[in-house]
Amino acid sequence: MYETRSGANAGPKLADATALPIEVRGLAKRFGDVEVLRGIDLQVQPSEVVCVIGPSGSGKSTLLRCIAFLEIYDEGEVRIEGRLLGYREGDGPRRLSGEREINEVRACLGMVFQHFNLWPHMTALGNVTEALRVVKRMSRAQADEAGLDALRKVGLQGQARQYPGQLSGGQKQRVAIARALALQPRVMLFDEPTSALDPELVGEVLSVMRQLAADGMTMVVVTHEMGFAAHVANRVVFMDEGRIVEQGAPADVLTAPRSVRLKQFLNTWRERSI
């Protein structure tokens, strides 16, 4: 597990040491008349790596965005370390939480997206340290120290002064991972982090993710990388049409599927991989 720094560099305070990192109950999300998530229940244990797989349009990315409250969910609840995210506790009609409370609850989450979203006019180090200086209010020296440490974890300390335009796609995504790690999250959410990369660059990003898993980081990964799911995940969750159809150990889900729909999905994936 990554070392927790003290003082200004310390990560977010642990809300409840006995609570699950993520607990989702009865989660539903609609876009107009379209039900994108239909009663999702999901629990994530400390240091567990959960890979979410499924066809395009099955609700995988929406689930991840609802867990981080980047999308407002309509029914059910998401709890982060025991605290309800997005809504205020209490009886009666649900009321949205204020932005400050939402940010406090999800402070332990780090998220990496399909697209890197780096500032082109900032160096790799500048991209990593921007939130440290603006959100954490660190001095430039403190932020640079923490930023270089995060870049070192993803193997890019030598590229700290380079701009995104000078980096490969894989390096850009590793900067995005470093940016999330610099805030010292206890849970990392990955939304198809390799899907925008050329095939030869995928391995370097997956290698960083494997190391995070080995170091005990709790992770939820939406991915099409079946090899990563097979060898790194503790649990694989298969989604289709907004529901969890099947979940379990990788060896069970990927090699001995029970549902017809998962068998169809895996057969299609194998045909495309030939």
C-alpha positions in Angstrom: 0.0 0.0 0.0 1.2 3.5 -0.8 2.6 5.4 2.1 0.3 8.1 3.6 2.0 11.4 4.1 1.4 13.6 7.0 0.5 17.3 7.1 -0.5 19.1 3.9 0.2 16.1 1.7 -2.0 13.7 3.6 -4.8 12.0 1.8 -8.5 12.4 2.7 -9.5 11.3 6.2 -10.9 7.8 6.5 -14.7 8.2 7.1 -15.4 4.8 8.7 -12.6 2.2 9.0 -15.2 -0.6 9.3 -17.3 0.4 6.3 -16.9 -1.0 2.8 -15.0 1.3 0.3 -18.0 1.1 -2.0 -21.5 -0.1 -1.5 -24.2 0.3 -4.1 -27.8 -0.7 -3.4 -30.7 -0.7 -5.9 -29.1 1.8 -8.2 -31.2 3.1 -11.0 -30.4 5.7 -13.6 -32.5 7.0 -16.5 -31.8 9.3 -19.4 -35.3 10.4 -20.4 -37.3 7.3 -21.0 -34.3 5.0 -21.3 -33.4 2.9 -18.3 -29.6 2.7 -18.3 -29.2 1.1 -14.8 -31.8 -1.2 -13.4 -31.4 -2.0 -9.7 -27.7 -2.5 -9.4 -26.3 -4.0 -6.2 -22.6 -4.1 -5.8 -20.2 -4.2 -2.8 -16.5 -3.7 -3.1 -14.2 -5.0 -0.4 -10.9 -3.3 0.8 -8.0 -4.0 -1.6 -10.4 -5.8 -4.0 -10.0 -5.4 -7.8 -13.4 -5.6 -9.5 -13.4 -5.6 -13.3 -16.7 -4.7 -15.0 -17.2 -6.2 -18.5 -20.1 -6.2 -20.9 -21.2 -5.0 -24.4 -21.2 -1.4 -25.4 -24.3 0.3 -24.0 -24.7 -2.1 -21.1 -24.4 0.7 -18.5 -20.8 0.0 -17.3 -19.5 3.6 -17.6 -22.7 5.0 -16.3 -22.4 2.8 -13.2 -18.8 4.1 -12.6 -19.9 7.7 -13.1 -22.8 7.2 -10.7 -20.4 5.7 -8.1 -18.4 9.0 -8.4 -21.6 11.0 -8.6 -20.5 12.5 -11.9 -24.0 11.4 -12.9 -26.9 12.0 -10.6 -28.6 8.6 -10.0 -32.4 8.4 -9.7 -33.0 5.6 -7.3 -31.1 3.6 -4.8 -27.9 4.7 -3.0 -24.1 4.8 -3.3 -22.2 4.7 -0.1 -18.5 5.5 0.0 -16.8 4.3 3.2 -20.3 4.2 4.8 -21.3 7.7 3.8 -24.2 8.3 1.4 -23.0 10.1 -1.7 -25.1 12.7 -3.5 -28.1 12.8 -1.2 -28.7 13.9 2.4 -29.6 11.3 5.0 -33.0 11.4 6.5 -36.7 10.5 6.0 -39.0 12.1 3.5 -38.3 13.2 -0.1 -34.7 12.9 -1.1 -32.7 16.1 -1.3 -29.4 16.5 -3.1 -26.4 17.2 -1.0 -24.5 20.4 -1.4 -21.3 20.5 -3.6 -19.0 20.7 -0.6 -20.5 17.7 1.1 -20.4 15.7 -2.2 -16.8 16.5 -2.6 -16.0 15.5 1.0 -17.7 12.1 0.6 -15.9 11.3 -2.6 -12.5 12.7 -1.6 -11.1 9.2 -1.2 -11.9 8.4 -4.9 -9.6 8.8 -7.8 -10.8 8.4 -11.3 -9.1 7.8 -14.7 -11.1 8.2 -17.9 -10.9 6.8 -21.4 -9.5 10.2 -22.6 -6.6 11.8 -20.8 -8.0 15.3 -20.5 -4.5 16.8 -19.9 -3.9 20.5 -20.2 -1.8 20.9 -23.3 -0.1 24.1 -22.1 1.1 22.4 -18.9 4.0 20.0 -18.4 3.3 16.5 -17.1 4.3 17.7 -13.6 2.0 20.8 -14.0 -0.9 18.6 -14.9 -0.3 16.4 -11.9 0.2 19.3 -9.4 -2.6 21.6 -10.5 -5.2 20.0 -8.2 -2.7 19.8 -5.4 -2.2 23.6 -5.5 -5.8 24.6 -6.3 -7.8 22.1 -4.2 -5.3 21.1 -1.5 -3.8 24.6 -1.4 -0.2 23.2 -1.3 2.7 25.4 -1.9 4.4 24.9 -5.3 7.4 23.2 -3.6 5.0 20.8 -1.7 3.0 20.1 -4.8 6.1 19.5 -6.9 7.4 17.0 -4.4 4.1 15.1 -4.3 3.7 15.3 -8.1 7.2 13.9 -8.8 6.5 11.1 -6.3 3.2 10.3 -8.2 5.1 10.4 -11.6 7.7 8.1 -10.2 5.0 5.5 -9.3 4.0 5.4 -13.0 7.5 5.4 -14.3 7.5 8.9 -15.7 9.8 10.9 -13.5 12.0 11.5 -16.4 9.2 13.1 -18.4 8.1 15.5 -15.7 9.0 18.7 -17.7 7.6 17.4 -21.0 4.3 18.7 -22.5 1.5 16.4 -23.5 2.3 17.0 -27.2 5.7 15.4 -26.6 4.3 12.2 -24.9 2.9 9.0 -26.4 -0.7 8.0 -25.7 0.4 5.5 -23.1 2.5 8.1 -21.4 -0.4 10.6 -21.4 -2.6 8.0 -19.7 0.1 7.3 -17.1 0.2 11.0 -16.4 -3.6 10.9 -15.9 -3.1 8.0 -13.4 -0.4 10.0 -11.6 -2.7 13.0 -11.4 -5.3 10.8 -9.6 -2.7 9.1 -7.4 -1.2 12.5 -6.3 -4.4 13.2 -4.3 -3.8 9.9 -2.4 -7.1 8.2 -3.0 -8.0 4.9 -1.3 -10.2 3.8 -4.2 -9.4 4.1 -7.9 -12.0 4.0 -10.6 -10.9 3.3 -14.2 -13.3 3.9 -17.1 -11.9 1.9 -20.1 -8.4 3.4 -19.6 -6.8 1.7 -22.5 -9.6 1.9 -25.2 -8.2 5.1 -26.7 -4.7 3.7 -27.0 -2.9 2.0 -29.9 -2.5 -1.7 -29.2 1.2 -1.5 -28.6 0.8 1.1 -25.9 -1.8 -0.7 -23.9 0.7 -2.8 -22.0 2.5 0.1 -20.3 -0.8 1.3 -18.8 -1.9 -2.1 -17.7 1.5 -2.6 -16.0 0.9 0.4 -13.8 -2.5 -0.9 -12.9 -1.2 -4.3 -12.1 1.3 -2.7 -9.7 -1.4 -0.7 -8.1 -3.4 -3.9 -7.5 -0.3 -5.6 -6.1 0.2 -2.7 -3.7 -3.3 -3.2 -2.3 -5.2 -0.4 -4.0 -9.0 -0.9 -4.1 -10.0 -0.7 -7.8 -13.1 -0.8 -9.9 -12.2 -1.1 -13.6 -14.5 -0.9 -16.6 -12.5 -2.7 -19.3 -12.5 -4.8 -22.5 -9.0 -6.2 -21.6 -10.0 -9.7 -20.7 -6.4 -10.8 -20.0 -6.2 -8.1 -17.3 -9.5 -9.2 -15.9 -8.5 -12.8 -15.9 -5.1 -12.3 -14.2 -5.6 -9.3 -12.0 -9.2 -9.0 -10.9 -10.5 -10.6 -7.7 -14.0 -10.5 -9.1 -15.4 -10.0 -12.6 -18.9 -8.4 -13.0 -20.7 -8.9 -16.3 -23.4 -6.3 -17.2 -26.0 -6.3 -19.9 -28.9 -4.0 -20.5 -28.3 -2.1 -17.2 -28.2 -5.1 -15.0 -25.6 -7.3 -13.4 -26.1 -10.6 -15.1 -23.3 -12.6 -13.5 -20.4 -12.1 -11.2 -17.7 -14.1 -9.5 -14.1 -15.2 -9.6 -12.4 -14.7 -13.0 -11.9 -18.4 -13.5 -15.7 -19.0 -13.1 -17.0 -16.0 -15.0 -14.6 -16.1 -17.9 -14.2 -19.8 -18.4 -17.4 -21.3 -17.0 -20.2 -18.8 -17.6 -23.6 -19.8 -16.4 -25.8 -17.4 -18.4 -26.5 -17.6 -22.1 -25.9 -13.9 -22.5 -22.4 -14.1 -21.1 -21.6 -17.1 -23.2 -22.6 -15.1 -26.3 -20.5 -12.1 -25.2 -17.4 -14.2 -24.6 -17.8 -16.1 -27.9 -18.0 -12.8 -29.7 -14.9 -11.5 -27.9 -13.0 -14.7 -28.8 -14.0 -14.4 -32.5 -12.7 -10.8 -32.6 -9.5 -11.8 -30.9 -8.6 -14.4 -33.5 
